[in-house]
Structures are given as structure tokens and as C-alpha cells.
Amino acid sequence: MTVSLFIDVACKTGESPVYDAKTKRFYFVDIPNQLFFSYDLTTEALKPFQLPSAITSIALTDAPDFLRVTSEHGFGTFDVKEGHLSLETQLTMPDSDRMNDGKLDPIGQYVAGSINEEEGETASLYRLRKDGSIDVLLEGLTNSNGLVWSDDERTLYHIDTPTKKVYAFDYAPDQPLTNRRVAIDLEGEDGFPDGMTKDREGHVFIAHYAGSCITRWNLETGEKLAHVPFPVSNPTCPIAYEDRLLVTTAADGDESDHAGAVFEVTY
């Protein structure tokens, strides 16, 4: 696998890469700097948006300029054309906590977790139902991160970063999570597991914050399939883009060249 510089930015905490095949746009955010980026893959034009509140994760909709997002303390929407952020659903959480990674479940409900920025165990994993109600799926977390579902949609895989494990849960869109078990154990790996994405073969790539790498794993067996070194310390989240990956990184505490940039991985 080959790693190359894709977008030379210096995000303090680049996160939530999303590729929209319909518009040929790539979106990502810099959470602490409250920036949202839209990158046109056809023209190679990068457009930053300075926001009144941070976006922490992004989800596509059927409308090309309309995104669902998580904000610092809840769920909202972002109009790319107008550059307007709306915060429709706010959550009550401790002052130490903010929202973090999130994705849509198989029926389009937004599942997203929070992070305790003081490393306490007060974070949670939430599900925003289509009727606007909120389920609390997990509590007692520290840093809710990567999420993927199995191909049959019956299993949710979730990372709580400090545990250095990917946990699997039985999943139904209208039911609590059950049958927690360890799917992948990263205890011996460098850094800490952050964002996660499935590839075209159904395996997962995991970004290792403070580990200078991403890794690839078989979800069914927990077997490590690949280790991909990075030229920066803090890969944060990979996303599948056509036949490759795009990976955000964080410059926070990293003095490497191009720390905080977006990288491309071909494989």
C-alpha cells in the first residue's frame, strides 16, 4: 500500500471524512478550529467554512448540498450552498463532554457518540430516531469513535478509544444494543484506535491516533491483515474513496511535515 499527500492543510484535529459520489465532493472538518471543508475532486478546489459551532461528524443525504451533522452538543444540518449550520436537536451532557464520531445506521438513523475531553467515563453513544427521539445506546464511555455495521446490518462494531478494542453488538434499529463481545483486540498495537471504515471486501481500516499508521482487519475473525505506516503521528479517520482511501490526520502535538493534512492510500 502507498501513502501520499492528498490535501495539504494543517488541521488541529481533522476528522469525519465523507465522499459524495454524486457530486464528486469530499468533506471533512477541523473540530477545535470550527472549520468545515468542501473539496471538489473534479476542480481540486478546496473551500473552507468558518462555523459558529464545531461540526464533529458528517452524514450524506439525498440532497446534494444538504448534510446531516453532529455539532458539539447534538444533531443538526448543514447547507453547503448557503454555508448555514442549523442545530435542531441538542443533548444534555456534562461540561467536559462534546459529540464526536457518528454515522447513519442501515435505515438512516444517526448514531453518534460523545467524548469526555478530560478523560472521564461520562461519554455516551446516542441514536437519533426518525421521529426525533433519542436512544442512549451506551453509557460510561470515554471517547466514542469508529462505527461500522455488518453487511447483514445485524451487528454494530464500535470503538471506545482508550479500551483499544473494537466491540461488536447485536443491532436492531428499534432495540437496545445487546450481546457485547470483543471483535478486534488492538492492545499490542501502536497508538490508539480512532476512526474506522469498511472497504469493498467487507474488512475494516482503523486509524491509529499517536500510532503513525492505519491497520486493516477481518471483522469476522479479528485477524490483522495489513499495517500501513504514515509519515505523521495522528491519523484520525479513513474513508473509502473509489478504489482507495482518504485519511484525515491531526496536527495537535505533531511537528511532522504535513501534520493535519489529508492523505491518500492506494491498495
C-alpha positions, -999 to +999 in steps of 0.1 A: +000+000+000+012+035-009+005+067+012+007+101-005-003+136+004-038+145-009-048+179+006-021+199+022-040+215+052-029+217+088-060+207+108-056+207+145-080+177+146-090+167+111-120+143+113-151+128+097-141+124+060-170+118+038-171+112+000-202+121-021-200+101-053-230+121-068-213+155-065-176+143-066-171+162-034-151+153-004-160+167+030-141+168+063-138+190+094-113+205+118-132+202+151-113+226+175-110+253+149-147+250+140-139+245+103-158+226+076-141+218+043-156+210+009-131+197-017-142+194-053-125+163-067-131+175-103-116+210-100-094+203-070-108+234-053-108+235-015-135+256+002-133+262+040-163+273+060-157+290+094-186+279+117-202+294+148-201+259+164-180+229+156-192+201+134-179+167+147-193+143+121-210+144+087-236+122+070-249+125+034-285+130+024-303+126-010-300+164-015-265+173-029-260+204-009-277+193+024-258+173+050-268+159+084-242+166+111-234+163+147-225+195+165-207+199+198-238+191+218-263+175+195-275+168+160-281+193+132-279+200+094-255+219+072-264+237+039-232+236+019-246+260-007-255+287+018-229+278+044-256+276+071-254+254+102-287+245+119-287+229+154-321+212+156-315+186+184-295+195+214-285+170+241-279+175+278-243+164+287-216+172+312-195+203+306-165+181+300-182+163+270-188+171+234-201+150+205-176+131+184-178+105+156-211+093+141-227+076+111-261+067+098-274+032+106-288+009+079-322+027+079-308+062+081-309+069+118-280+090+131-258+070+156-231+091+172-211+092+204-195+118+226-161+122+241-151+133+276-122+157+269-110+153+305-107+115+301-136+107+324-161+080+317-192+101+312-194+098+274-223+080+256-234+066+223-267+081+210-292+072+183-314+099+168-346+082+156-366+093+126-393+106+149-368+129+166-365+109+198-331+099+213-320+065+224-289+062+247-273+030+234-242+030+256-230+049+287-198+050+307-176+057+277-145+079+274-140+086+237-167+071+214-152+067+180-153+045+149-186+028+139-195+003+111-222-022+106-220-057+093-232-065+057-263-081+070-270-050+092-274-071+124-241-062+140-227-028+151-190-025+156-179+003+179-146+018+192-142+034+226-107+046+220-090+040+254-101+004+256-080-004+224-108-028+213-135-030+187-166-043+203-194-060+185-231-057+195-263-073+181-281-044+164-317-037+156-328-002+146-355+000+173-339-020+200-311-016+227-276-030+220-271-065+232-245-093+233-214-072+236-182-091+227-147-082+215-143-083+177-108-069+174-082-066+202-056-038+195-039-040+228-005-047+213-008-021+185+008+013+183-013+043+194-050+043+199-078+033+176-098+063+163-119+063+132-129+032+112-143+024+078-153-007+058-136-014+024-151-031-007-142-065+007-160-060+040-129-057+061-121-026+082-094+000+082-087+016+115-067+049+121-042+048+150-040+082+167-005+087+181+005+055+163+016+068+129-003+041+110-036+027+099-043-011+100-067-034+082-087-062+100-110-091+093-142-083+113-153-120+114-120-135+127-103-105+143-072-112+122-049-083+113-045-081+075-022-051+070-002-024+087+003+008+068+029+033+082+021+070+079+045+100+078+026+118+105+018+108+141-020+112+143-042+095+116-078+101+127-102+086+103-102+067+069-129+067+043-133+046+012-130+066-020-134+047-052-105+022-052-085+038-024-088+055+010-087+091+021-074+096+056-077+127+078-050+135+104-044+158+134-016+183+138-022+185+176+012+178+192+028+166+160+057+185+144+059+163+113+058+178+079+021+179+067+007+170+101-030+177+099-032+171+062-054+146+043-036+116+028-045+091+001-039+054+005-038+032-027-041-006-022 
